[in-house]
């Protein structure tokens, strides 16, 4: 531990490098990760929710004797009175082998699920959605440069796209965030077929809740009721000052984001931020207030358009009991389902809109769905 951190000798309080063990590694401070391997330069993330290590380059969990002391150290600090008696806090645990996603593409299991829905056995559906359901609305993805944000991100000189949602970067360069919101809000976007599929579940009286990672409000525009929607990562419409916490008028905040100039607090002149969840912040209270319904009421969980890579939201599909079926619609099966083999999971691989259209046909809801689309859908402008 006497050697300086790889690639970095700087120090800053309250940051711990997972490689050298020293507080203050600027590599970790800037990226919320650490160097996984000096030769390969992989990156590891330690989840504070389940204390697991994840390698983004290997796309897999990492179990190593070298990392166990670090995990134990964090567990002791987080739970000074002793860790909860839960499997993911067991440092001796060896994760079961992952299944291939093709093993979850079982037509018989899907047909069985369709029958249960059609016969009215399924009464309380929880839908979890991510950025993938808005792709066909032509909303640019900040992680994919070719989708239109690359020029704006280059102008901001952010070290990496995700830095846009790190509060420290916002506090130092709020103008970067406002430049990107100007690009995102420069066009009018309309709900996709997937949004209207969720609306159809609501019309059928079986939608218990829609938890969304998005803050584009397309769910509301599609007609999903506010009481049915939980915006897990907050929203762009309300905000407050980063210093004195004074609330900002919704109209003034939205206007500032549309023109790309930071809204300054009327009281202390510090930048104002929207009420979205930046990396490292807690989820809104409304998320936790409704978490029990996943365990006690949900009888079908549908996951659409998300890879479930963000903690603690990635743990939500594990909350319903094992007897509750999961239906996943995405281009790839989230890793959490590959290791949670005890849960009943059906996987429809592909484009979200195409998959829900196929699902609607299987359910024989296509006439109602087409009428809903005809009355509401418009092309993005």
ROGUVO-250399 format. One record per atom (N, C-alpha, C): x, z, y. Coordinates in steps of 0.1 Angstrom, whole numbers, padded with zeros to 4 digits, always signed. Atoms other than C-alpha are relative to their C-alpha. Example, Ala and Ser with C-alpha at 12.3 -4.5 7.8 and 13.67 -1.06 7.14 Angstrom:
# ROGUVO-250399
+0009+0000-0012;+0123+0078-0045;+0009+0000+0012;-0009+0000-0011;+0137+0071-0011;-0008+0008+0011;
END
This chain:
# ROGUVO-250399
+0008+0000-0012;+0000+0000+0000;+0009+0000+0013;-0008-0001-0012;+0030+0000+0023;+0001-0014+0006;-0001+0013-0006;+0030-0038+0028;-0012-0003+0009;+0011+0004-0009;+0010-0053+0056;-0010-0008-0007;+0011+0008+0006;-0023-0069+0048;+0004-0015+0000;-0002+0014+0001;-0020-0105+0037;-0006-0008+0011;+0005+0009-0011;-0023-0130+0066;-0002+0008+0013;+0004-0007-0011;-0028-0101+0090;+0007+0014+0001;-0006-0013-0002;-0010-0071+0105;-0008+0008+0011;+0007-0007-0010;-0036-0062+0131;-0009+0011-0005;+0008-0011+0005;-0057-0031+0129;-0012+0002+0010;+0012-0003-0007;-0092-0021+0141;-0007+0011-0007;+0007-0011+0006;-0111+0011+0135;-0012-0004-0008;+0013+0002+0008;-0139+0013+0109;-0001-0012-0009;+0001+0012+0009;-0129-0018+0089;+0010+0003-0011;-0008-0002+0011;-0114-0016+0054;+0003-0013-0007;-0004+0012+0008;-0094-0044+0037;+0000+0004-0015;+0002-0003+0014;-0103-0046+0001;+0013-0004-0008;-0012+0004+0006;-0068-0061-0007;+0011+0011+0002;-0011-0009-0003;-0043-0038+0010;-0005+0015+0001;+0006-0013+0000;-0067-0008+0012;+0001+0007+0014;-0002-0006-0013;-0059-0003+0049;-0012-0002+0009;+0010+0001-0010;-0084+0003+0076;+0005-0009+0011;-0004+0008-0012;-0083-0024+0103;+0004-0014-0003;-0004+0013+0002;-0076-0057+0086;-0009-0010+0008;+0008+0008-0008;-0088-0083+0111;-0006-0012-0008;+0006+0010+0009;-0094-0108+0083;-0014+0005-0005;+0013-0006+0005;-0121-0085+0069;-0009+0003+0012;+0008-0003-0012;-0132-0075+0104;-0007-0012+0005;+0006+0012-0005;-0139-0111+0113;-0010-0006-0009;+0008+0008+0010;-0155-0123+0081;-0009+0009-0009;+0007-0009+0009;-0170-0092+0064;+0004-0002-0014;-0004+0002+0014;-0150-0102+0034;+0015+0004+0000;-0014-0002+0001;-0114-0098+0022;+0006-0011-0009;-0007+0010+0008;-0088-0120+0005;-0001+0004-0015;+0002-0003+0014;-0096-0121-0032;+0013-0002-0008;-0012+0003+0008;-0063-0136-0044;+0010-0006+0010;-0010+0005-0010;-0031-0142-0024;+0003-0014-0003;-0004+0013+0003;-0024-0174-0042;-0012-0010+0001;+0012+0009-0001;-0060-0188-0044;-0008+0001+0012;+0007-0002-0013;-0073-0173-0012;-0015+0000-0002;+0014-0001+0002;-0107-0166-0027;-0005+0012+0008;+0005-0011-0008;-0130-0142-0009;-0010+0008-0008;+0009-0009+0006;-0149-0112-0021;-0009+0007+0010;+0009-0008-0008;-0179-0094-0007;-0004+0012-0009;+0005-0012+0006;-0188-0059-0016;-0013+0004+0005;+0014-0003-0004;-0225-0052-0015;-0002+0015+0001;+0002-0014-0002;-0233-0019+0000;-0013+0005-0007;+0013-0004+0007;-0267-0020-0018;+0002+0003-0014;-0001-0003+0014;-0256-0022-0054;+0015+0001-0004;-0014-0002+0003;-0218-0018-0051;+0006-0010-0009;-0005+0011+0009;-0211-0051-0069;+0009-0009+0009;-0009+0009-0007;-0183-0075-0060;-0004-0014-0004;+0005+0014+0002;-0191-0112-0056;+0011-0009+0006;-0010+0010-0005;-0166-0141-0053;-0008-0013+0004;+0008+0012-0005;-0181-0169-0032;+0006-0013-0005;-0006+0013+0004;-0156-0195-0044;-0002-0002-0015;+0003+0001+0014;-0160-0187-0081;-0015+0000-0003;+0014-0001+0002;-0197-0182-0076;-0004+0009-0011;+0002-0009+0011;-0197-0152-0098;+0003+0015+0004;-0004-0014-0002;-0196-0114-0100;+0014+0002-0005;-0014-0003+0004;-0161-0099-0103;+0001+0014-0005;-0003-0013+0006;-0153-0070-0126;+0014+0002-0003;-0014-0002+0002;-0118-0057-0124;+0004+0014+0001;-0005-0014-0001;-0098-0025-0130;+0005+0003+0014;-0006-0002-0014;-0081-0030-0096;-0011+0003+0010;+0011-0002-0010;-0115-0030-0078;-0007+0012-0002;+0008-0012+0003;-0130+0000-0096;+0003+0012+0009;-0002-0011-0009;-0112+0026-0075;-0006-0002+0014;+0006+0003-0013;-0124+0008-0043;-0015+0003-0001;+0014-0002+0001;-0160+0008-0056;-0003+0015-0001;+0003-0014+0001;-0158+0045-0066;+0002+0007+0014;-0003-0005-0013;-0144+0053-0031;-0012-0002+0009;+0012+0002-0008;-0174+0037-0014;-0012+0007-0005;+0012-0007+0005;-0199+0053-0038;+0001+0015+0004;-0002-0015-0004;-0184+0088-0030;-0003+0002+0014;+0002-0001-0014;-0186+0081+0007;-0015-0002+0003;+0014+0003-0002;-0222+0067+0005;-0009+0011-0006;+0008-0010+0007;-0234+0094-0019;+0008+0012-0002;-0009-0012+0001;-0214+0126-0012;-0005+0010-0010;+0006-0010+0009;-0239+0146-0033;+0000-0006-0015;+0000+0006+0013;-0234+0123-0063;-0009-0013+0000;+0007+0013+0000;-0245+0087-0070;-0013+0001-0008;+0013+0000+0008;-0281+0080-0082;+0003-0005-0014;-0002+0004+0014;-0285+0076-0119;-0006-0014-0003;+0005+0014+0001;-0290+0038-0117;+0011-0008-0006;-0010+0008+0007;-0272+0011-0138;+0010-0006+0009;-0010+0007-0008;-0255-0006-0109;+0010+0009+0007;-0010-0010-0005;-0237+0026-0099;+0010+0004-0011;-0008-0004+0011;-0221+0029-0133;+0013-0009+0000;-0013+0007-0002;-0184+0019-0127;+0005-0006-0014;-0004+0005+0013;-0180+0014-0165;-0008-0012-0005;+0010+0011+0004;-0208-0012-0166;+0007-0013-0002;-0004+0014+0002;-0200-0046-0180;-0013-0009+0001;+0012+0008-0002;-0225-0072-0168;-0002-0009-0012;+0003+0008+0011;-0242-0092-0195;+0004-0015+0003;-0004+0014-0003;-0232-0129-0199;-0012-0007+0006;+0011+0008-0007;-0251-0152-0176;-0006-0011-0009;+0007+0012+0006;-0276-0177-0189;+0002-0012+0009;+0000+0012-0008;-0275-0213-0179;-0014-0002+0005;+0013+0002-0006;-0303-0223-0156;-0010-0009-0008;+0008+0009+0008;-0315-0249-0181;-0009+0008-0010;+0007-0009+0009;-0326-0220-0203;-0013+0005+0006;+0012-0005-0007;-0352-0210-0177;-0010-0011+0003;+0009+0011-0003;-0368-0245-0175;-0008-0003-0013;+0008+0000+0012;-0392-0238-0203;-0014-0005+0003;+0013+0005-0003;-0423-0260-0201;-0011+0008-0006;+0010-0008+0007;-0442-0238-0226;-0003+0012+0009;+0002-0012-0008;-0436-0207-0204;-0007-0004+0013;+0007+0004-0012;-0447-0226-0173;-0015-0003-0003;+0013+0003+0003;-0478-0239-0190;-0008+0013-0002;+0006-0013+0002;-0486-0203-0200;-0003+0007+0013;+0002-0006-0013;-0482-0191-0165;-0011-0007+0008;+0010+0007-0006;-0504-0219-0152;-0014+0004-0005;+0012-0004+0006;-0531-0209-0176;-0005+0014+0005;+0003-0013-0005;-0529-0173-0165;-0006+0000+0015;+0004+0001-0014;-0533-0183-0128;-0014-0007+0000;+0013+0008+0000;-0562-0208-0136;-0011+0009-0005;+0010-0008+0006;-0581-0182-0157;-0003+0013+0008;+0002-0012-0009;-0579-0156-0128;+0007+0012-0004;-0007-0012+0004;-0556-0132-0146;+0010+0004+0011;-0009-0003-0011;-0531-0135-0117;-0009+0002+0013;+0008-0003-0012;-0547-0118-0086;+0008+0004+0012;-0008-0004-0011;-0519-0106-0064;+0014-0006+0000;-0012+0008+0000;-0491-0131-0057;+0009+0004+0012;-0010-0002-0011;-0460-0122-0037;+0009-0012+0000;-0008+0012-0002;-0441-0152-0023;+0012+0003+0008;-0013-0002-0007;-0404-0149-0013;+0005-0013+0004;-0004+0013-0004;-0392-0178+0008;+0013+0001+0009;-0012+0001-0008;-0359-0189+0025;+0000-0013+0007;-0002+0011-0009;-0345-0217+0046;-0004-0013-0007;+0003+0013+0008;-0351-0243+0018;-0014-0005+0002;+0014+0004-0001;-0389-0244+0025;-0001-0007+0014;+0001+0006-0013;-0382-0256+0061;+0009-0013+0001;-0009+0011+0000;-0356-0283+0052;-0008-0013+0003;+0007+0012-0002;-0383-0310+0051;-0008+0000+0013;+0005+0000-0014;-0395-0299+0086;+0011-0005+0009;-0011+0005-0008;-0361-0313+0097;+0007+0011+0009;-0007-0011-0008;-0349-0279+0110;+0015+0000-0005;-0014+0001+0004;-0311-0281+0110;+0005+0014-0006;-0006-0011+0007;-0292-0257+0087;+0013+0003+0006;-0013-0002-0006;-0264-0240+0105;+0012+0000-0009;-0011+0000+0010;-0244-0238+0073;+0004-0015-0004;-0003+0013+0004;-0245-0276+0069;+0003-0009+0012;-0004+0007-0013;-0226-0294+0097;-0006-0013+0002;+0006+0013-0002;-0240-0328+0090;-0014+0000+0004;+0015-0001-0004;-0275-0316+0098;-0002+0001+0015;+0003+0001-0014;-0269-0318+0135;+0006+0011+0009;-0005-0011-0008;-0254-0285+0146;+0015+0000+0001;-0015+0000+0000;-0217-0294+0140;+0006-0001+0014;-0005+0001-0014;-0211-0305+0176;-0002+0012+0008;+0003-0012-0008;-0227-0275+0191;+0009+0012-0005;-0009-0010+0006;-0208-0252+0167;+0014-0001+0004;-0013+0003-0004;-0176-0269+0176;+0002+0005+0014;-0001-0004-0014;-0183-0263+0213;+0001+0015+0002;+0000-0015-0001;-0188-0226+0207;+0013+0006-0004;-0013-0004+0005;-0155-0223+0190;-0001+0013-0009;+0002-0011+0009;-0169-0198+0165;+0009-0002-0012;-0009+0002+0011;-0145-0191+0136;-0006-0006-0012;+0007+0006+0011;-0172-0200+0111;-0015+0001+0004;+0014+0000-0005;-0210-0207+0114;-0007+0013-0001;+0007-0013+0002;-0221-0173+0100;+0003+0010+0011;-0004-0010-0011;-0203-0156+0130;-0011+0000+0010;+0011+0001-0009;-0233-0168+0150;-0010+0012-0001;+0010-0011+0003;-0253-0139+0134;+0008+0013-0002;-0007-0012+0000;-0226-0112+0138;-0001+0006+0014;+0004-0006-0012;-0236-0088+0165;+0012+0001+0010;-0012-0001-0008;-0200-0083+0177;+0003-0013+0008;-0002+0013-0006;-0197-0120+0184;-0010-0003+0011;+0010+0002-0010;-0230-0120+0202;+0003+0008+0013;-0003-0009-0011;-0219-0091+0224;+0011-0006+0009;-0011+0005-0008;-0187-0109+0234;-0003-0014+0005;+0003+0014-0004;-0201-0145+0236;-0014-0003-0002;+0014+0002+0002;-0238-0144+0239;-0004-0015+0003;+0003+0014-0004;-0237-0179+0255;+0001-0009-0012;-0001+0008+0011;-0227-0193+0221;-0014+0000-0008;+0012-0002+0007;-0259-0180+0205;-0011-0008+0007;+0011+0007-0008;-0281-0194+0233;+0002-0015+0000;-0002+0014+0001;-0264-0228+0230;-0006-0006-0013;+0005+0005+0013;-0274-0231+0194;-0015+0001+0000;+0015-0001+0000;-0310-0219+0200;-0005-0011+0009;+0005+0012-0008;-0313-0246+0227;-0001-0012-0009;+0000+0012+0009;-0304-0272+0201;-0012+0001-0010;+0010-0002+0010;-0328-0257+0175;-0014-0001+0006;+0013+0000-0006;-0357-0254+0200;-0003-0012+0009;+0002+0012-0008;-0353-0288+0216;-0010-0009-0006;+0010+0008+0007;-0377-0303+0191;-0012+0008-0005;+0012-0007+0006;-0412-0295+0178;+0001-0002-0015;+0000+0001+0015;-0413-0287+0141;-0014+0004-0005;+0013-0002+0006;-0443-0287+0118;+0001+0006-0014;+0000-0006+0013;-0451-0268+0086;+0002-0011-0011;-0002+0010+0011;-0441-0285+0053;-0011+0003-0011;+0010-0002+0011;-0462-0289+0021;+0002+0014-0006;-0002-0013+0006;-0446-0257+0008;-0007+0011+0008;+0008-0009-0008;-0460-0238+0038;-0015+0000-0003;+0014+0001+0003;-0494-0251+0031;-0004+0004-0014;+0003-0005+0014;-0491-0243-0006;-0002+0015+0001;+0002-0015-0002;-0487-0206+0005;-0013+0002+0006;+0013-0001-0006;-0517-0211+0027;-0011-0002-0010;+0010+0002+0011;-0536-0224-0003;-0002+0012-0008;+0001-0013+0008;-0528-0192-0022;-0008+0010+0008;+0008-0009-0008;-0542-0173+0007;-0015-0004+0000;+0013+0004+0001;-0573-0194+0007;-0007+0003-0013;+0005-0003+0013;-0577-0188-0030;-0002+0015-0002;+0001-0015+0000;-0576-0150-0022;+0009+0007-0009;-0009-0007+0009;-0546-0143-0044;+0014+0002+0006;-0013-0003-0007;-0518-0141-0018;+0001+0015+0005;-0002-0013-0004;-0507-0105-0015;+0009+0001+0012;-0009+0000-0011;-0478-0111+0008;+0010-0012-0001;-0010+0010-0001;-0453-0137+0020;+0012+0006+0007;-0012-0005-0006;-0418-0123+0026;+0009-0012+0003;-0008+0012-0003;-0398-0149+0045;+0013+0004+0007;-0013-0003-0006;-0361-0149+0055;+0001-0008+0013;+0000+0009-0012;-0370-0175+0082;-0006+0006+0012;+0006-0004-0012;-0378-0169+0118;-0005-0012+0009;+0004+0012-0007;-0391-0204+0127;-0015+0001+0002;+0015-0001-0002;-0428-0192+0126;-0009-0010-0006;+0008+0011+0005;-0439-0222+0106;-0011+0006-0010;+0010-0007+0009;-0458-0198+0082;-0013+0002+0009;+0011-0003-0008;-0480-0187+0111;-0007-0013+0005;+0006+0013-0004;-0485-0223+0123;-0008-0007-0011;+0007+0005+0012;-0496-0232+0088;-0013+0007-0002;+0012-0008+0001;-0523-0206+0091;+0000+0012-0009;-0001-0012+0007;-0509-0178+0071;-0002+0012+0009;+0004-0012-0008;-0523-0145+0085;+0012+0009+0003;-0011-0008-0004;-0500-0122+0104;+0002+0012-0010;-0001-0012+0009;-0509-0093+0081;+0005-0004-0014;-0005+0004+0013;-0499-0114+0051;+0015-0004+0000;-0014+0005-0002;-0465-0123+0065;+0010+0011+0004;-0011-0010-0003;-0433-0101+0065;+0012-0009+0004;-0012+0007-0004;-0405-0117+0085;+0012+0009-0002;-0011-0009+0005;-0376-0100+0067;+0012+0001+0010;-0011+0001-0009;-0350-0111+0092;-0004+0000+0015;+0004-0001-0014;-0370-0105+0124;-0006-0013+0005;+0006+0011-0006;-0382-0130+0149;+0007-0003+0014;-0006+0004-0012;-0371-0149+0180;-0008+0003+0013;+0009-0001-0011;-0401-0141+0202;+0001+0013+0008;-0002-0012-0007;-0394-0105+0210;+0015+0004+0001;-0014-0003-0001;-0361-0090+0222;+0002+0012+0009;-0004-0011-0008;-0342-0063+0240;+0014-0001+0005;-0014+0000-0006;-0310-0056+0260;+0009+0007-0010;-0009-0005+0010;-0280-0050+0238;+0007+0014+0004;-0006-0012-0005;-0268-0021+0260;-0011+0011+0002;+0010-0010-0003;-0298-0002+0275;-0012+0000-0008;+0011+0002+0009;-0323-0014+0249;-0014-0003+0007;+0012+0003-0007;-0348-0023+0276;-0006-0013-0006;+0006+0011+0006;-0374-0047+0262;-0001-0011+0010;+0001+0011-0009;-0375-0082+0276;-0013-0007-0003;+0012+0008+0002;-0406-0103+0282;+0002-0012-0009;-0001+0011+0010;-0413-0127+0253;+0002-0013+0007;-0001+0013-0007;-0418-0156+0277;+0013-0003+0006;-0013+0001-0007;-0386-0150+0296;+0011-0002-0010;-0010+0002+0010;-0365-0147+0264;-0001-0014-0006;+0001+0013+0006;-0379-0179+0249;+0004-0011+0009;-0004+0010-0010;-0374-0198+0281;+0016-0001+0001;-0015+0000-0001;-0337-0187+0282;+0006-0007-0012;-0005+0006+0012;-0332-0198+0246;-0002-0015+0000;+0003+0015-0001;-0348-0232+0253;+0010-0007+0009;-0010+0006-0010;-0324-0238+0283;+0014+0002-0004;-0013-0003+0005;-0294-0224+0265;+0008+0009+0009;-0007-0010-0009;-0285-0197+0291;-0004+0014-0004;+0003-0014+0003;-0283-0160+0282;-0010+0006+0009;+0010-0008-0008;-0312-0139+0294;+0007+0014+0003;-0006-0013-0004;-0297-0109+0313;-0010+0010+0003;+0010-0011-0002;-0314-0076+0314;-0002+0003+0015;+0003-0003-0014;-0332-0069+0347;+0005+0014+0004;-0004-0014-0003;-0321-0033+0345;+0015+0002+0001;-0015-0002+0000;-0283-0034+0336;+0008-0013+0000;-0007+0013-0001;-0275-0071+0337;+0008-0004-0013;-0006+0004+0012;-0263-0071+0301;-0008-0010-0008;+0007+0010+0007;-0272-0099+0277;-0011+0006-0009;+0012-0004+0008;-0306-0096+0259;+0001-0008-0013;+0000+0006+0013;-0309-0104+0222;-0014-0001-0006;+0013+0000+0007;-0339-0115+0201;+0000+0010-0011;+0001-0010+0010;-0352-0091+0175;+0002-0006-0014;-0003+0005+0013;-0336-0109+0146;+0010+0010-0006;-0009-0009+0007;-0315-0091+0120;+0014-0006-0001;-0014+0004+0000;-0278-0096+0126;+0007+0006-0013;-0007-0006+0012;-0253-0091+0097;+0003+0014+0002;-0003-0015-0001;-0249-0054+0090;-0011+0008+0005;+0011-0008-0006;-0282-0044+0106;-0010+0003-0011;+0011-0004+0009;-0311-0027+0088;-0012-0010+0001;+0012+0008-0001;-0342-0047+0079;-0011+0007+0008;+0011-0006-0008;-0373-0042+0100;-0008+0011-0009;+0008-0010+0007;-0394-0011+0091;-0011-0005-0008;+0012+0006+0007;-0423-0033+0080;+0004-0004-0014;-0004+0005+0013;-0402-0046+0051;-0001+0012-0010;+0000-0012+0009;-0397-0011+0036;-0014+0006-0001;+0013-0006+0001;-0432+0000+0044;-0009-0007-0011;+0007+0007+0009;-0445-0027+0021;+0007-0002-0014;-0008+0002+0012;-0418-0025-0006;-0007+0005-0013;+0007-0005+0011;-0440-0004-0029;-0010-0009-0007;+0010+0009+0006;-0465-0032-0034;+0007-0009-0010;-0008+0008+0010;-0438-0052-0052;+0000+0006-0013;-0001-0008+0012;-0436-0025-0077;-0013+0003-0006;+0013-0005+0005;-0472-0014-0080;-0011-0009+0000;+0011+0009-0001;-0494-0043-0071;+0003-0015-0005;-0004+0014+0003;-0476-0077-0076;-0002-0003-0014;+0001+0004+0014;-0486-0095-0107;+0006-0014-0002;-0008+0012+0001;-0467-0127-0100;+0009-0001+0013;-0009+0001-0011;-0436-0132-0079;+0005-0015+0000;-0005+0014-0001;-0428-0168-0066;+0011+0000+0010;-0012+0001-0009;-0394-0174-0051;+0002-0015+0003;-0001+0015-0004;-0391-0207-0031;+0011-0002+0011;-0009+0004-0011;-0362-0222-0012;+0010+0010+0004;-0010-0010-0004;-0337-0194-0013;+0010+0002-0012;-0010-0003+0010;-0305-0187-0032;+0002+0015-0002;-0001-0015+0001;-0309-0149-0026;+0014+0005+0000;-0014-0004-0002;-0274-0144-0014;+0002+0012+0009;-0001-0010-0010;-0281-0119+0013;-0006+0014-0005;+0004-0014+0004;-0283-0081+0005;-0006+0006+0013;+0006-0005+0013;-0305-0061+0003;-0012-0009-0004;+0011+0008+0003;-0331-0089+0003;+0001-0006-0014;-0002+0006+0013;-0315-0104-0029;-0005+0009-0011;+0004-0009+0011;-0326-0073-0048;-0015+0001-0001;+0014-0001+0001;-0363-0077-0041;-0006-0005-0013;+0006+0005+0013;-0370-0099-0072;+0001+0010-0011;-0002-0010+0011;-0358-0069-0093;-0009+0011+0001;+0009-0012-0002;-0384-0045-0079;-0012-0001-0009;+0012+0000+0009;-0415-0057-0099;+0004+0003-0014;-0003-0003+0014;-0416-0044-0135;+0003-0012-0008;-0004+0011+0009;-0403-0065-0163;-0012-0009-0004;+0012+0008+0004;-0438-0076-0173;-0006-0009+0010;+0005+0009-0011;-0444-0093-0140;+0008-0013+0000;-0008+0012+0001;-0435-0130-0143;+0005-0004+0014;-0007+0005-0012;-0412-0147-0118;+0000-0016-0001;-0001+0015-0001;-0415-0184-0108;+0009-0004+0011;-0010+0003-0010;-0385-0198-0090;+0000-0015+0002;+0000+0014-0004;-0386-0231-0071;+0012-0002+0009;-0012+0001-0008;-0352-0242-0058;+0009-0011-0006;-0009+0010+0005;-0324-0267-0061;+0009+0006-0011;-0008-0007+0010;-0305-0241-0082;-0006+0014-0002;+0005-0013+0003;-0314-0209-0099;+0009+0011+0006;-0008-0011-0005;-0303-0178-0080;+0007+0008-0011;-0008-0007+0010;-0276-0159-0098;-0006+0013-0005;+0006-0012+0004;-0296-0127-0099;-0009-0002-0012;+0009+0003+0011;-0320-0143-0124;+0008-0003-0013;-0008+0003+0012;-0292-0154-0147;+0005+0012-0007;-0005-0012+0007;-0281-0119-0154;-0011+0010-0002;+0011-0009+0002;-0315-0102-0152;-0009-0007-0011;+0006+0008+0011;-0324-0118-0186;-0013+0007-0006;+0011-0007+0006;-0350-0091-0194;-0013-0004+0007;+0012+0004-0007;-0374-0105-0168;-0005-0014-0004;+0006+0012+0003;-0398-0133-0175;+0001-0010+0012;-0002+0008-0012;-0387-0162-0153;-0001-0015-0004;+0002+0015+0002;-0398-0199-0151;+0007-0006+0012;-0008+0006-0010;-0376-0222-0131;-0004-0015+0002;+0003+0014-0003;-0387-0255-0114;+0011-0005+0009;-0012+0005-0007;-0356-0273-0103;-0003-0012+0009;+0002+0011-0009;-0357-0296-0073;-0005+0003+0014;+0005-0001-0014;-0371-0302-0038;-0012+0009+0000;+0011-0009-0001;-0395-0275-0027;-0014-0007+0001;+0013+0006-0002;-0423-0298-0015;-0004-0008-0012;+0003+0008+0012;-0421-0321-0046;-0004+0010-0011;+0004-0010+0011;-0422-0290-0069;-0013+0006+0002;+0013-0006-0003;-0452-0274-0052;-0011-0010-0002;+0010+0010+0002;-0470-0307-0053;-0003-0002-0015;+0002+0001+0015;-0464-0309-0091;-0007+0013-0005;+0007-0013+0004;-0475-0272-0094;-0015-0001+0003;+0014+0001-0004;-0507-0279-0076;-0008-0009-0009;+0007+0009+0009;-0515-0308-0099;-0002+0007-0013;+0001-0007+0012;-0509-0286-0129;-0011+0011+0000;+0010-0010-0002;-0532-0260-0115;-0014-0006+0003;+0012+0007-0003;-0558-0287-0107;-0006+0004+0013;+0004-0003-0013;-0559-0277-0071;+0003-0012+0010;-0005+0011-0009;-0548-0311-0058;-0010-0005+0010;+0010+0005-0010;-0581-0321-0042;+0000+0009+0012;+0000-0010-0011;-0581-0289-0021;+0013-0001+0008;-0013+0001-0007;-0544-0293-0013;+0001-0012+0008;-0001+0013-0008;-0547-0329-0002;-0009+0001+0012;+0009-0002-0012;-0576-0319+0021;+0007+0009+0010;-0008-0009-0009;-0555-0291+0036;+0011-0007+0007;-0011+0007-0006;-0526-0314+0042;-0006-0011+0010;+0006+0010-0009;-0548-0341+0057;-0005+0005+0013;+0005-0007-0012;-0563-0317+0082;+0011+0006+0009;-0010-0007-0007;-0530-0302+0092;+0014-0006+0002;-0014+0005-0001;-0497-0320+0085;+0002-0010+0011;-0005+0010-0010;-0479-0339+0112;+0015-0002-0002;-0014+0002+0002;-0445-0355+0112;+0008+0007+0011;-0008-0006-0010;-0417-0337+0130;+0004-0010+0011;-0003+0009-0011;-0410-0351+0164;+0014+0002+0006;
END
